[in-house]
């Protein structure tokens, strides 16, 4: 019996099954990616003084600043609160993305 062109790891039927599984995985990953892109993530800083919303596509969608937080003599504090809230929302989105993609493609963590 000779070796096949795939180094002895299976012939036509096995290769077709593997290709179908790969296609199904690719479709699942694309669907999950679309769902993640449609999500929004919210985070706050300064005890709710600044609230931001980012999309699953990592775009800043909304910033809400409580009027009592605005102090013309301390603009730096407001800037820091905005940065903290945006970065937290982005981290939340990234953590959710990694967790969902790991469910779809176990063993491939860190690739997305």
ROVO-993076 format. One line per field, with one value per atom (N, C-alpha, C, O, CB): residue in one letter; x, y, z; residue number from 1; atom name. Coordinates in steps of 0.05 Angstrom, whole numbers, plus 32768, in hexadecimal, padded with zeros to 4 digits. Glycine has a CB too. Layout:
residues N
residu: (a; ...)
xx: (X; ...)
yy: (Y; ...)
zz: (Z; ...)
num: (NUM; ...)
atome: (CA; ...)
//
This chain:
residues 112
residu: (x; x; x; x; x; x; x; x; x; x; x; x; x; x; x; x; x; x; x; x; x; x; x; x; x; x; x; x; x; x; x; x; x; x; x; x; x; x; x; x; x; x; x; x; x; x; x; x; x; x; x; x; x; x; x; x; x; x; x; x; x; x; x; x; x; x; x; x; x; x; x; x; x; x; x; x; x; x; x; x; x; x; x; x; x; x; x; x; x; x; x; x; x; x; x; x; x; x; x; x; x; x; x; x; x; x; x; x; x; x; x; x; x; x; x; x; x; x; x; x; x; x; x; x; x; x; x; x; x; x; x; x; x; x; x; x; x; x; x; x; x; x; x; x; x; x; x; x; x; x; x; x; x; x; x; x; x; x; x; x; x; x; x; x; x; x; x; x; x; x; x; x; x; x; x; x; x; x; x; x; x; x; x; x; x; x; x; x; x; x; x; x; x; x; x; x; x; x; x; x; x; x; x; x; x; x; x; x; x; x; x; x; x; x; x; x; x; x; x; x; x; x; x; x; x; x; x; x; x; x; x; x; x; x; x; x; x; x; x; x; x; x; x; x; x; x; x; x; x; x; x; x; x; x; x; x; x; x; x; x; x; x; x; x; x; x; x; x; x; x; x; x; x; x; x; x; x; x; x; x; x; x; x; x; x; x; x; x; x; x; x; x; x; x; x; x; x; x; x; x; x; x; x; x; x; x; x; x; x; x; x; x; x; x; x; x; x; x; x; x; x; x; x; x; x; x; x; x; x; x; x; x; x; x; x; x; x; x; x; x; x; x; x; x; x; x; x; x; x; x; x; x; x; x; x; x; x; x; x; x; x; x; x; x; x; x; x; x; x; x; x; x; x; x; x; x; x; x; x; x; x; x; x; x; x; x; x; x; x; x; x; x; x; x; x; x; x; x; x; x; x; x; x; x; x; x; x; x; x; x; x; x; x; x; x; x; x; x; x; x; x; x; x; x; x; x; x; x; x; x; x; x; x; x; x; x; x; x; x; x; x; x; x; x; x; x; x; x; x; x; x; x; x; x; x; x; x; x; x; x; x; x; x; x; x; x; x; x; x; x; x; x; x; x; x; x; x; x; x; x; x; x; x; x; x; x; x; x; x; x; x; x; x; x; x; x; x; x; x; x; x; x; x; x; x; x; x; x; x; x; x; x; x; x; x; x; x; x; x; x; x; x; x; x; x; x; x; x; x; x; x; x; x; x; x; x; x; x; x; x; x; x; x; x; x; x; x; x; x; x; x; x; x; x; x; x; x; x; x; x)
xx: (8011; 8000; 8012; 8023; 7FED; 800D; 801E; 8013; 7FFB; 8020; 8023; 801B; 800C; 8012; 8034; 7FF9; 7FEA; 7FF9; 800D; 7FCD; 7FEE; 7FFB; 7FFC; 800A; 7FEE; 7FED; 7FEB; 7FFC; 7FF8; 7FCF; 8010; 8022; 8016; 8020; 802D; 8002; 7FF6; 7FE2; 7FDB; 800C; 7FD9; 7FC7; 7FAA; 7F99; 7FCE; 7FA3; 7F88; 7F84; 7F93; 7F76; 7F6F; 7F6A; 7F53; 7F4D; 7F65; 7F47; 7F32; 7F1C; 7F16; 7F27; 7F0F; 7EF8; 7F00; 7EF2; 7EEB; 7F17; 7F21; 7F28; 7F23; 7F39; 7F34; 7F3C; 7F23; 7F22; 7F4E; 7F0E; 7EF5; 7EE8; 7EDE; 7EE2; 7EE8; 7EDD; 7EEC; 7EE0; 7EDD; 7F06; 7F17; 7F11; 7F10; 7F35; 7F0E; 7F08; 7EED; 7EEA; 7F0A; 7ED9; 7EBF; 7EC0; 7EB3; 7EAB; 7ECF; 7ED2; 7EE0; 7ED8; 7EE2; 7EF4; 7F03; 7EF0; 7EF1; 7F1B; 7EE0; 7ECD; 7EB8; 7EB1; 7EBF; 7EAE; 7E9B; 7EA7; 7E9A; 7E91; 7EC0; 7ECE; 7ED1; 7ECD; 7EE9; 7ED9; 7EDC; 7EC2; 7EC1; 7EE7; 7EAC; 7E91; 7E89; 7E7F; 7E7C; 7E8E; 7E88; 7E99; 7E8E; 7E8E; 7EB2; 7EC3; 7EBA; 7EBA; 7EE1; 7EB2; 7EA9; 7E8F; 7E8B; 7EA4; 7E7D; 7E64; 7E69; 7E5E; 7E51; 7E7B; 7E82; 7E8F; 7E89; 7E95; 7EA1; 7EAE; 7E99; 7E9B; 7EC2; 7E85; 7E70; 7E60; 7E5A; 7E5E; 7E5A; 7E4B; 7E5B; 7E50; 7E44; 7E75; 7E86; 7E89; 7E89; 7EA2; 7E8B; 7E8D; 7E74; 7E75; 7E91; 7E5D; 7E43; 7E3F; 7E2E; 7E2C; 7E4E; 7E4B; 7E56; 7E66; 7E59; 7E4C; 7E56; 7E5F; 7E53; 7E41; 7E74; 7E7F; 7E80; 7E89; 7E9C; 7E77; 7E75; 7E88; 7E8B; 7E58; 7E95; 7EA6; 7EA3; 7E9D; 7EC3; 7EA9; 7EA8; 7EC2; 7ED2; 7E90; 7EC6; 7EDC; 7ED3; 7EBF; 7EF5; 7EE2; 7EDB; 7EC0; 7EB1; 7EDB; 7EB9; 7EA0; 7E88; 7E73; 7E9E; 7E8B; 7E75; 7E74; 7E61; 7E5B; 7E89; 7E8A; 7E8E; 7E84; 7EA1; 7E9D; 7EA1; 7E99; 7EA2; 7EBF; 7E88; 7E7F; 7E85; 7E7F; 7E61; 7E90; 7E95; 7E8A; 7E86; 7EB4; 7E84; 7E7A; 7E8C; 7E91; 7E5C; 7E97; 7EA6; 7E99; 7E8A; 7EC4; 7E9D; 7E92; 7EA5; 7EBC; 7E8C; 7E9A; 7EAB; 7EC0; 7ED3; 7E9A; 7EBD; 7ED1; 7EE7; 7EF7; 7EC4; 7EE6; 7EF9; 7EF7; 7F0B; 7F16; 7EDE; 7ED9; 7ECB; 7EB9; 7EC9; 7ED4; 7EC7; 7EAC; 7EAB; 7ED9; 7E96; 7E7B; 7E6F; 7E60; 7E69; 7E75; 7E68; 7E79; 7E86; 7E4C; 7E78; 7E84; 7E6F; 7E63; 7E9E; 7E6A; 7E58; 7E68; 7E74; 7E40; 7E67; 7E76; 7E62; 7E53; 7E8C; 7E62; 7E50; 7E59; 7E71; 7E50; 7E47; 7E4F; 7E5F; 7E71; 7E36; 7E59; 7E68; 7E85; 7E96; 7E5B; 7E8C; 7EA7; 7EB9; 7ED1; 7EA8; 7EAC; 7EBA; 7EC4; 7EB4; 7EA8; 7EDE; 7EEA; 7EFF; 7F14; 7EF7; 7EFA; 7F0D; 7F29; 7F3D; 7F03; 7F2B; 7F46; 7F54; 7F6B; 7F43; 7F45; 7F52; 7F4A; 7F3E; 7F49; 7F50; 7F4B; 7F5A; 7F50; 7F52; 7F71; 7F81; 7F73; 7F74; 7F9C; 7F64; 7F55; 7F40; 7F3C; 7F48; 7F32; 7F1D; 7F2A; 7F1F; 7F0E; 7F41; 7F4F; 7F56; 7F53; 7F68; 7F60; 7F67; 7F4F; 7F51; 7F75; 7F39; 7F21; 7F17; 7F0F; 7F0A; 7F18; 7F10; 7F22; 7F19; 7F10; 7F3C; 7F4F; 7F4A; 7F4A; 7F6C; 7F46; 7F42; 7F29; 7F29; 7F3F; 7F13; 7EFA; 7EFC; 7EF3; 7EE3; 7F08; 7F0C; 7F1D; 7F16; 7F18; 7F33; 7F45; 7F37; 7F3B; 7F5E; 7F27; 7F19; 7F04; 7F02; 7F0B; 7EF6; 7EE2; 7EEF; 7EE5; 7ED1; 7F06; 7F14; 7F1E; 7F1D; 7F2C; 7F29; 7F32; 7F1A; 7F1D; 7F3F; 7F03; 7EEB; 7EE4; 7EDD; 7ED3; 7EE4; 7EDE; 7EF1; 7EEA; 7EDD; 7F0B; 7F1F; 7F1D; 7F21; 7F3B; 7F18; 7F14; 7EFD; 7EFE; 7F11; 7EE7; 7ECF; 7ED5; 7ECD; 7EB7; 7EE4; 7EEB; 7EFC; 7EF7; 7EFB; 7F10; 7F21; 7F12; 7F16; 7F39; 7F00; 7EF0; 7EDE; 7EDB; 7EE0; 7ED0; 7EBE; 7ECC; 7EC3; 7EAD; 7EE3; 7EF1; 7EFE; 7F00; 7F08; 7F05; 7F10; 7EFB; 7F01; 7F1B; 7EE1; 7ECB; 7EC8; 7EC3; 7EB1; 7ECC; 7EC8; 7EE0; 7EDD; 7EC4; 7EF8; 7F10; 7F22; 7F38; 7F1F; 7F1A; 7F2B; 7F47; 7F49; 7F1E; 7F5A; 7F76; 7F83; 7F9B; 7F76; 7F75; 7F81; 7F82; 7F84; 7F71; 7F81; 7F80; 7F98; 7FAD; 7F81; 7F92; 7FA7; 7FAA; 7FB9; 7FC1; 7F9D; 7F9F; 7F8D; 7F90; 7F99; 7F7A; 7F67; 7F69; 7F5B; 7F4A)
yy: (7FE9; 8000; 8019; 801B; 8000; 802B; 8043; 805A; 805A; 804C; 806D; 8085; 8098; 8099; 8093; 80A5; 80B8; 80D3; 80D7; 80BC; 80E6; 8100; 8111; 8125; 810F; 8109; 8118; 810C; 8110; 811B; 80FC; 80F1; 80DB; 80D6; 8106; 80CE; 80B8; 80C0; 80AF; 80A8; 80D9; 80E2; 80E0; 80ED; 80FE; 80D1; 80CD; 80D4; 80E4; 80DF; 80C8; 80CC; 80DF; 80F0; 80B1; 80DB; 80ED; 80F2; 810A; 80E2; 80DD; 80E1; 80F1; 8103; 80C6; 80E9; 80F6; 8113; 8125; 80E8; 8118; 8134; 8145; 815C; 8134; 8139; 8148; 814F; 8165; 8138; 813C; 8141; 8157; 8168; 8127; 8156; 816A; 8186; 819A; 8163; 8187; 81A0; 81AB; 81C3; 819D; 8199; 81A2; 81AD; 81C1; 818A; 819F; 81A9; 81C4; 81D6; 8195; 81C8; 81E1; 81F7; 820E; 81DF; 81F1; 8205; 820C; 8224; 81FA; 81F8; 81FE; 820F; 8222; 81E3; 8209; 8219; 8236; 8249; 820D; 8239; 8254; 8263; 827B; 8251; 8256; 8263; 826B; 8281; 8250; 8259; 8260; 8277; 8289; 8247; 8278; 828E; 82A8; 82BD; 8288; 82A8; 82C0; 82CA; 82E2; 82BB; 82B8; 82BF; 82CB; 82E0; 82A7; 82BF; 82C9; 82E4; 82F6; 82B5; 82E7; 8301; 8317; 832D; 82FF; 8311; 8325; 832C; 8343; 8319; 8318; 831D; 832E; 8340; 8302; 8328; 8338; 8355; 8367; 832B; 8358; 8373; 8384; 839C; 8372; 8377; 8385; 838C; 839C; 8373; 8380; 8386; 83A1; 83AD; 8370; 83AB; 83C4; 83BE; 83AE; 83DB; 83CC; 83C8; 83E4; 83F7; 83BC; 83E4; 83FD; 83FB; 83E6; 8403; 8412; 8413; 842F; 8442; 840C; 8431; 844A; 844F; 843D; 844A; 8469; 8471; 8487; 8495; 847B; 848B; 84A0; 849B; 84AE; 84BB; 8482; 847C; 8483; 848B; 848B; 8480; 8486; 84A2; 84AA; 8480; 84B2; 84CD; 84CD; 84DF; 84DC; 84BA; 84B7; 849B; 8487; 84BD; 8499; 847F; 847F; 8493; 847A; 846A; 8467; 844D; 843A; 8469; 844D; 8436; 8432; 8444; 8438; 8419; 8412; 83FB; 83EB; 840B; 83F9; 83E3; 83CB; 83CD; 83EC; 83B5; 839D; 83A1; 8391; 8385; 83B5; 83BB; 83CE; 83D9; 83C7; 83D2; 83E3; 8401; 840F; 83D9; 8409; 8425; 8432; 8427; 8428; 844A; 845A; 8464; 8472; 8471; 845C; 8463; 847A; 848A; 844B; 847C; 8490; 8497; 8485; 8486; 84B0; 84B9; 84C9; 84DB; 84CA; 84C2; 84D1; 84DB; 84CC; 84BF; 84F6; 8503; 8511; 8522; 8516; 850B; 8519; 8536; 853B; 850B; 8549; 8565; 856D; 857D; 8577; 8560; 8566; 855E; 8565; 855A; 854E; 8544; 8559; 8557; 8529; 856B; 857E; 8596; 85A6; 8589; 8597; 85AC; 85B9; 85AD; 85A1; 85D2; 85DF; 85E1; 85E5; 85FA; 85E0; 85E2; 85C7; 85C5; 85EE; 85B1; 8597; 8586; 8570; 8588; 858F; 8581; 8567; 8553; 8592; 8566; 854D; 8536; 851F; 8552; 853B; 8526; 851B; 8502; 8530; 852C; 8523; 8512; 84FE; 853B; 851B; 850C; 84F0; 84DC; 851B; 84EF; 84D5; 84C3; 84AA; 84D9; 84CE; 84BE; 84B3; 849C; 84CF; 84C3; 84BA; 84A4; 848F; 84D2; 84A8; 8493; 8479; 8463; 849C; 847B; 8463; 8454; 843C; 846A; 8463; 8456; 8449; 8433; 846A; 8458; 844D; 8433; 841F; 8462; 8434; 841D; 8405; 83EF; 8424; 840A; 83F4; 83E8; 83D0; 83FE; 83F9; 83EE; 83DE; 83C9; 8405; 83E7; 83D8; 83BD; 83A9; 83E8; 83BD; 83A4; 8391; 8379; 83AA; 839B; 838A; 837E; 8366; 839B; 838D; 8383; 836E; 835A; 8399; 8373; 8360; 8346; 8330; 836C; 8348; 832F; 831F; 8306; 8337; 832C; 831E; 8311; 82FB; 8332; 8320; 8315; 82FC; 82E8; 832B; 82FD; 82E5; 82CE; 82B7; 82EC; 82D3; 82BD; 82B0; 8298; 82C8; 82C1; 82B6; 82A7; 8292; 82CC; 82B1; 82A4; 828A; 8276; 82B6; 8289; 8270; 825A; 8243; 8275; 8262; 824F; 8242; 822A; 825C; 8253; 8249; 8239; 8226; 8261; 8241; 8234; 822C; 8238; 8247; 8219; 8210; 8207; 81FB; 81F9; 820E; 8206; 821A; 8217; 81EC; 822F; 8243; 825E; 8273; 8245; 825E; 8276; 8289; 8280; 8270; 82A2; 82B6; 82BD; 82D0; 82AC; 82AF; 82B4; 82CB; 82D6; 829C; 82D3; 82E7; 82FE; 8312; 82DD)
zz: (8000; 8000; 8000; 8011; 8018; 7FED; 7FEB; 7FFC; 8004; 7FCE; 8002; 8011; 7FFE; 7FE6; 801E; 8009; 7FF9; 7FF8; 8006; 8003; 7FE9; 7FE6; 7FFF; 8000; 7FD0; 8013; 802C; 8042; 805A; 8036; 803A; 804E; 805F; 8075; 805F; 8055; 8064; 8079; 808A; 8071; 8079; 808E; 8086; 8092; 8095; 8073; 806B; 804E; 8042; 807C; 8043; 8026; 8021; 8032; 8019; 800A; 8000; 8014; 8019; 7FE8; 801E; 8030; 8049; 8052; 8038; 8055; 806D; 8068; 8078; 8079; 8051; 804A; 8045; 804E; 8031; 8038; 8034; 804F; 8052; 8022; 8061; 807B; 808A; 8096; 808C; 8088; 8095; 8089; 8097; 8092; 806E; 8061; 8069; 806D; 8042; 806C; 8075; 8091; 8098; 8074; 80A3; 80BE; 80BF; 80CE; 80CF; 80AE; 80AD; 80A3; 80AD; 809B; 808F; 8084; 8099; 809C; 806B; 80A8; 80BD; 80D3; 80DD; 80CA; 80DB; 80EF; 80E5; 80F4; 80F6; 80CC; 80C0; 80C0; 80C6; 80A3; 80BA; 80BA; 80D6; 80DA; 80AE; 80EA; 8106; 810F; 811D; 8118; 8108; 8110; 8104; 8111; 8108; 80EB; 80DD; 80EA; 80EE; 80BF; 80F1; 80FE; 811A; 8121; 8101; 8129; 8143; 8141; 8151; 8151; 812D; 8129; 8123; 812E; 8111; 8112; 810C; 8125; 812A; 80F6; 8135; 814E; 8161; 816E; 815B; 8163; 8175; 816B; 817B; 8177; 8151; 8146; 814B; 814E; 8127; 814D; 8152; 8170; 8176; 8149; 8182; 819E; 81A6; 8197; 81AF; 81BD; 81C8; 81E5; 81F3; 81C7; 81ED; 8208; 8216; 820A; 8207; 822F; 823E; 8256; 8262; 8247; 825C; 8274; 8280; 8272; 826D; 829A; 82A8; 82B6; 82BC; 82BC; 82BD; 82CD; 82DF; 82DA; 82BB; 82F5; 8308; 8315; 831A; 82FB; 831B; 8329; 8317; 8322; 8343; 82FD; 82EB; 82E0; 82D3; 82F9; 82E7; 82DC; 82BE; 82B0; 82EA; 82B4; 8297; 828F; 829B; 828F; 827B; 8270; 8252; 8244; 8276; 8248; 822C; 8221; 8230; 8226; 8207; 81F9; 81E1; 81D2; 81F1; 81DE; 81C6; 81B8; 81C5; 81CE; 819E; 818F; 818F; 8197; 8172; 8186; 8184; 816E; 816D; 817D; 815E; 8149; 8154; 8145; 8131; 816F; 817D; 8175; 8172; 8177; 8171; 816A; 8182; 818D; 8150; 8189; 819E; 8194; 8180; 81A8; 81A1; 8198; 81A7; 819C; 819A; 81C1; 81D1; 81EA; 81F5; 81DA; 81F1; 820A; 821A; 820E; 8205; 8232; 8243; 825B; 826A; 824D; 825F; 8274; 8286; 827C; 826A; 829F; 82B2; 82B5; 82B7; 82CE; 82B4; 82B5; 82CD; 82CC; 82B4; 82E4; 82FC; 82FB; 830C; 8314; 82E7; 82E4; 82D5; 82D5; 82D5; 82C7; 82B7; 82C8; 82D2; 82A0; 82CC; 82DC; 82CA; 82C4; 82F7; 82C1; 82AF; 82BB; 82AC; 82A8; 82D5; 82E2; 82E4; 82EC; 82FD; 82DC; 82DE; 82C6; 82C9; 82F8; 82AE; 8296; 8295; 8289; 827D; 82A1; 82A0; 82AE; 82A4; 82AF; 82C3; 82D1; 82BD; 82BC; 82EB; 82AF; 829D; 8286; 827F; 8291; 827C; 8268; 8272; 8263; 825E; 828A; 8296; 8299; 8294; 82B1; 82A1; 82A5; 828A; 8288; 82B2; 8275; 825B; 8251; 8247; 8246; 8254; 824C; 825B; 824F; 8250; 8275; 8285; 827C; 827A; 82A3; 8277; 826F; 8254; 824F; 826F; 8241; 8226; 8226; 821A; 8213; 8234; 8235; 8243; 823A; 8244; 8257; 8264; 8252; 8251; 827E; 8243; 8230; 821A; 8213; 8224; 8211; 81FC; 8207; 81F9; 81F1; 8220; 822C; 8230; 822B; 8248; 8238; 823B; 8220; 821F; 8246; 820B; 81F1; 81E8; 81DC; 81DD; 81EC; 81E4; 81F4; 81E8; 81E8; 820E; 821E; 8214; 8212; 823C; 820E; 8203; 81E8; 81E3; 8201; 81D7; 81BD; 81C0; 81B3; 81AD; 81D1; 81D5; 81E0; 81D8; 81E8; 81F4; 8200; 81EB; 81EA; 8217; 81DB; 81C7; 81B1; 81A8; 81BB; 81A8; 8192; 819D; 818E; 8187; 81B6; 81C2; 81C2; 81C0; 81DE; 81C6; 81C6; 81AA; 81A8; 81CF; 8196; 817A; 8171; 8162; 8167; 8179; 816F; 8186; 8189; 815C; 8196; 81AC; 81A3; 818E; 81BC; 81B2; 81AB; 8199; 8193; 819E; 8190; 817F; 818D; 8180; 8164; 81A8; 81B7; 81B0; 81AA; 81D5; 81B2; 81AD; 8190; 8189; 81B7; 817E; 8162; 8159; 8143; 8151; 816A; 8162; 8174; 8172; 8162)
num: (1; 1; 1; 1; 1; 2; 2; 2; 2; 2; 3; 3; 3; 3; 3; 4; 4; 4; 4; 4; 5; 5; 5; 5; 5; 6; 6; 6; 6; 6; 7; 7; 7; 7; 7; 8; 8; 8; 8; 8; 9; 9; 9; 9; 9; 10; 10; 10; 10; 10; 11; 11; 11; 11; 11; 12; 12; 12; 12; 12; 13; 13; 13; 13; 13; 14; 14; 14; 14; 14; 15; 15; 15; 15; 15; 16; 16; 16; 16; 16; 17; 17; 17; 17; 17; 18; 18; 18; 18; 18; 19; 19; 19; 19; 19; 20; 20; 20; 20; 20; 21; 21; 21; 21; 21; 22; 22; 22; 22; 22; 23; 23; 23; 23; 23; 24; 24; 24; 24; 24; 25; 25; 25; 25; 25; 26; 26; 26; 26; 26; 27; 27; 27; 27; 27; 28; 28; 28; 28; 28; 29; 29; 29; 29; 29; 30; 30; 30; 30; 30; 31; 31; 31; 31; 31; 32; 32; 32; 32; 32; 33; 33; 33; 33; 33; 34; 34; 34; 34; 34; 35; 35; 35; 35; 35; 36; 36; 36; 36; 36; 37; 37; 37; 37; 37; 38; 38; 38; 38; 38; 39; 39; 39; 39; 39; 40; 40; 40; 40; 40; 41; 41; 41; 41; 41; 42; 42; 42; 42; 42; 43; 43; 43; 43; 43; 44; 44; 44; 44; 44; 45; 45; 45; 45; 45; 46; 46; 46; 46; 46; 47; 47; 47; 47; 47; 48; 48; 48; 48; 48; 49; 49; 49; 49; 49; 50; 50; 50; 50; 50; 51; 51; 51; 51; 51; 52; 52; 52; 52; 52; 53; 53; 53; 53; 53; 54; 54; 54; 54; 54; 55; 55; 55; 55; 55; 56; 56; 56; 56; 56; 57; 57; 57; 57; 57; 58; 58; 58; 58; 58; 59; 59; 59; 59; 59; 60; 60; 60; 60; 60; 61; 61; 61; 61; 61; 62; 62; 62; 62; 62; 63; 63; 63; 63; 63; 64; 64; 64; 64; 64; 65; 65; 65; 65; 65; 66; 66; 66; 66; 66; 67; 67; 67; 67; 67; 68; 68; 68; 68; 68; 69; 69; 69; 69; 69; 70; 70; 70; 70; 70; 71; 71; 71; 71; 71; 72; 72; 72; 72; 72; 73; 73; 73; 73; 73; 74; 74; 74; 74; 74; 75; 75; 75; 75; 75; 76; 76; 76; 76; 76; 77; 77; 77; 77; 77; 78; 78; 78; 78; 78; 79; 79; 79; 79; 79; 80; 80; 80; 80; 80; 81; 81; 81; 81; 81; 82; 82; 82; 82; 82; 83; 83; 83; 83; 83; 84; 84; 84; 84; 84; 85; 85; 85; 85; 85; 86; 86; 86; 86; 86; 87; 87; 87; 87; 87; 88; 88; 88; 88; 88; 89; 89; 89; 89; 89; 90; 90; 90; 90; 90; 91; 91; 91; 91; 91; 92; 92; 92; 92; 92; 93; 93; 93; 93; 93; 94; 94; 94; 94; 94; 95; 95; 95; 95; 95; 96; 96; 96; 96; 96; 97; 97; 97; 97; 97; 98; 98; 98; 98; 98; 99; 99; 99; 99; 99; 100; 100; 100; 100; 100; 101; 101; 101; 101; 101; 102; 102; 102; 102; 102; 103; 103; 103; 103; 103; 104; 104; 104; 104; 104; 105; 105; 105; 105; 105; 106; 106; 106; 106; 106; 107; 107; 107; 107; 107; 108; 108; 108; 108; 108; 109; 109; 109; 109; 109; 110; 110; 110; 110; 110; 111; 111; 111; 111; 111; 112; 112; 112; 112; 112)
atome: (N; CA; C; O; CB; N; CA; C; O; CB; N; CA; C; O; CB; N; CA; C; O; CB; N; CA; C; O; CB; N; CA; C; O; CB; N; CA; C; O; CB; N; CA; C; O; CB; N; CA; C; O; CB; N; CA; C; O; CB; N; CA; C; O; CB; N; CA; C; O; CB; N; CA; C; O; CB; N; CA; C; O; CB; N; CA; C; O; CB; N; CA; C; O; CB; N; CA; C; O; CB; N; CA; C; O; CB; N; CA; C; O; CB; N; CA; C; O; CB; N; CA; C; O; CB; N; CA; C; O; CB; N; CA; C; O; CB; N; CA; C; O; CB; N; CA; C; O; CB; N; CA; C; O; CB; N; CA; C; O; CB; N; CA; C; O; CB; N; CA; C; O; CB; N; CA; C; O; CB; N; CA; C; O; CB; N; CA; C; O; CB; N; CA; C; O; CB; N; CA; C; O; CB; N; CA; C; O; CB; N; CA; C; O; CB; N; CA; C; O; CB; N; CA; C; O; CB; N; CA; C; O; CB; N; CA; C; O; CB; N; CA; C; O; CB; N; CA; C; O; CB; N; CA; C; O; CB; N; CA; C; O; CB; N; CA; C; O; CB; N; CA; C; O; CB; N; CA; C; O; CB; N; CA; C; O; CB; N; CA; C; O; CB; N; CA; C; O; CB; N; CA; C; O; CB; N; CA; C; O; CB; N; CA; C; O; CB; N; CA; C; O; CB; N; CA; C; O; CB; N; CA; C; O; CB; N; CA; C; O; CB; N; CA; C; O; CB; N; CA; C; O; CB; N; CA; C; O; CB; N; CA; C; O; CB; N; CA; C; O; CB; N; CA; C; O; CB; N; CA; C; O; CB; N; CA; C; O; CB; N; CA; C; O; CB; N; CA; C; O; CB; N; CA; C; O; CB; N; CA; C; O; CB; N; CA; C; O; CB; N; CA; C; O; CB; N; CA; C; O; CB; N; CA; C; O; CB; N; CA; C; O; CB; N; CA; C; O; CB; N; CA; C; O; CB; N; CA; C; O; CB; N; CA; C; O; CB; N; CA; C; O; CB; N; CA; C; O; CB; N; CA; C; O; CB; N; CA; C; O; CB; N; CA; C; O; CB; N; CA; C; O; CB; N; CA; C; O; CB; N; CA; C; O; CB; N; CA; C; O; CB; N; CA; C; O; CB; N; CA; C; O; CB; N; CA; C; O; CB; N; CA; C; O; CB; N; CA; C; O; CB; N; CA; C; O; CB; N; CA; C; O; CB; N; CA; C; O; CB; N; CA; C; O; CB; N; CA; C; O; CB; N; CA; C; O; CB; N; CA; C; O; CB; N; CA; C; O; CB; N; CA; C; O; CB; N; CA; C; O; CB; N; CA; C; O; CB; N; CA; C; O; CB; N; CA; C; O; CB; N; CA; C; O; CB; N; CA; C; O; CB; N; CA; C; O; CB; N; CA; C; O; CB; N; CA; C; O; CB; N; CA; C; O; CB; N; CA; C; O; CB)
//
